[in-house]
Amino acid sequence: MAGFVSEERLVYGSWQATERMLARLLEHSGFVDVQVVGGCGDHGADIVGIFNEKKWIIQSKYRKHGAVDSSALREVVNASAVYKADVAVAATNQTFSQDANLYRQNVLQNGVDLRLWNGYYLLNYFQKLKDISSNFKELRPYQVSAVDAVENHRSEGNRTAIVIMATGLGKTLVADQLIVNELERNPNQEILCVAHMTDLVRQLDQASWSQLKKQYSTHLWTDGETPTYCGGVVFATWQSIVSAQEKDPMKGRFGLVLVDEAHHALANVFRHMIELLSPSFLVGLTATPWRGDDKNLYDLFGQPTFKMDIVDGMQQGYLADVDYRMLTDGIDWEEISRMSRQGLTIKDLNSKLILPDRDIAIVEKFVEHFLSIENPKAMVFCRSIDHANRLQSLLAINGVSSCVVHSGLPREIRFTNLSSFRTGQINCVLSVEMLNEGIDVPDVNLVAFMRVTHSRRIFIQQLGRGLRLRKGKTKVLVLDFVADIRRIAAGLTLNHEATERACNPEVIKYQDGRIIQFDNDISASFFNEYLADVADIENMGDGATLRFPE
């Protein structure tokens, strides 16, 4: 089998795959925060990463034939200034022209650390690498149990399995180990990992690099890109596979098929795709198995083969200790009860909780806690871009420097902001739709929900992201400035589940079941008195109406 740097990759490309090859080469070598940033507005940068606290920037030039000239080198030197990089690299599958080498000599004399990597250099570099990535992650005991459960389930003759594991517990590592097991059993067997979005497919691909040995290559099948040679692991959107099946059903091509975010996989067209592929084994993985419709995830994948939710993770110590404070002092429950009898929807009721002038008081409360933490590293979830920008200004007035991250920013600004946050130059990041960016900062010790709208799935995912363990991290403080009455129901649900499991002798945390602390007892008592099933309220839509008794 061809390794991830190979003659096949250098000859057949594609240019996108070559960029990812270089990014994986950095990660395998021990770089951190490696990102592929090439595209419109990249200023000549394709890959960025950090090694020994120095920023590296790489420009990738895939050529079917011909040498790369000095114009490419000028681009990467200019890009290094934009990204404030310490080392600039021009890399190609071919060679560099004479004028490119002369240009490099000139800029070296001017103090610019510019390096040239040609195809021959890349192959030699790859040969010297260890088989295992420098960023390899050992599985935790429960992750090993999840893998074993799936493998045992398969050995019993079953053809499907599903793993349910909360955000922050590392279900991707479980998927990667299942991939490794399959490749070790049959190195020539191709494996398919599908998801519903291109961005998620790219994240899954990059996440696998640390776990796969260097001889296993990966490919993308999405957004117009297809594998250029056979073998290894294919990461794809299922929509791309469905489209390709119009010409080739691909029956039996993939022995193992994994489906990430499997709760999206119940459409009839998806089921038909699986039937055409006819894999030997199908595995679904999700953190949030519930759906908004009546379709049952288990109809396709069977009953859960392994399950560990966020309460289990917290109670058993696999997520960081949390001091979760749900702040509801600003809610007049007598007024909410009165308005509910007017037939107002949940959205109408929530609008009474979101008053712009409350942002000032909220920021003051946040800053008070922020300054009380030693070496604070805060992740703040905001409702909108305008909301994030407004809060950034209010934080600055209160002496807290912060950066804003959202999909509307140019990628060089996103990279610079996140790098500054990771390295401690900035200790507070304000984010809109952070989950879509695939950001993972385990050493966060303060999470704030700044009056975000409620979604059970996003609530659990965002909370789990803030609870990731990190060496030296003792606990995380969570400040939830409630702007949705369903949020309180979600908090009570977590506490109820934790209470039910607190009698387990293996439990070492939250013996009283109170994961979430309310700043007063009014909100909890209000809901517990009038709502027989808080989970039902938690899952209601914006248009649902509530009527609280007098």
ABEGO torsion letter per residue (X at the ends): XBBABBAAAAAAOBAAAAAAAAAAAAAAAGBBGBBBABEBGAGGBABBBBBGGBBBBBBBBBBABEBBBAAAAAAAAAAAAAAGBABBBBBBABBBBAAAAAAAAAAAAAGBBBBBBBAAAAAAAAAABBABBAABBBBBAAAAAAAAAAAAAAAAGBABBBBBBBBGAGAAAAAAAAAAAAAAABAABBBBBBBABAAAAAAAAAAAAAABBAABBBBBBBGGBBBABBEEBBBBBAAAAAAAAAABAGBGABABBBBBGAAAAABAAAAAAAAAAGBABBBBBBABABBABABBAAAAAEBBABBBBAAAAAAAGABBBBBBBBBAAABBAAAAAAAAAAGBBAAAAAAAABBAAAAAAAAAAAAAAAAABBGBBBBBBBABAAAAAAAAAAAAAAGBBBBBBBAABBAAAAAAAAAAAAAGABABBBBBGAAAAGBBBAABABBBBBGBBBBAAAAAAAAAAAABBBBGBABBBBBBBBABAAAAAAAAAAAAAAAAAAABAABABGAAGBABBBABAAAAAAAAAABABAAAAAABBAABBBBBBX
